Amino acid sequence: MLAPAATPRAIVDKLSAEINRIARDKATADLLAAQGAVPRPGTSDEYAALVRLETQRWAEVIRKANVTMD
């Protein structure tokens, strides 16, 4: 789940806590597993770091492949 960059930290923290609570629920985990997904609870800062890492990784793939938009 993503939120706008200017979202107040208190709201981000509340959303994060609820998302983590839901992700740790066995019924939710089972439902996600049936769809091939694995819940990965964590902090909003950990998720932000993952998004940065993935953005860098895929930007490099795109550059190396010389992908352009038409």
SVG drawing of the C-alpha trace seen along z (x, -y; Angstrom):
<svg xmlns="http://www.w3.org/2000/svg" viewBox="-9 -17 32 39">
<polyline fill="none" stroke="black" stroke-width="0.4" points="0.0,0.0 1.3,-3.5 0.3,-6.9 1.1,-10.4 4.6,-11.6 3.0,-14.4 0.9,-12.0 1.4,-12.9 3.6,-10.4 0.8,-9.6 -1.5,-8.5 1.3,-6.4 2.0,-4.8 -1.6,-4.0 -2.0,-2.5 1.2,-0.5 0.0,1.0 -3.3,2.0 -1.8,3.4 0.7,5.4 -2.1,6.7 -4.1,7.9 -1.0,9.4 -0.3,11.5 -3.8,12.8 -3.9,16.5 -7.0,16.2 -5.4,13.4 -2.1,15.2 -4.0,18.3 -6.0,16.2 -2.9,14.5 -1.0,17.9 -3.8,19.3 -3.2,16.4 0.6,17.0 1.4,14.1 3.3,14.0 2.5,11.4 5.6,9.5 4.8,7.4 7.3,4.6 7.6,1.0 6.8,-1.8 10.5,-2.7 11.5,0.8 8.9,0.7 10.2,-2.7 13.7,-1.2 12.4,1.8 10.7,-0.6 13.9,-2.6 16.0,0.6 13.5,2.0 13.3,-1.3 17.1,-1.4 17.2,2.2 14.7,1.9 16.0,-1.5 19.3,0.3 17.6,3.1 15.8,0.6 19.0,-1.4 21.0,1.8 18.2,3.0 18.0,-0.4 14.2,-0.5 12.6,-3.6 9.0,-4.9 7.4,-5.5"/>
</svg>
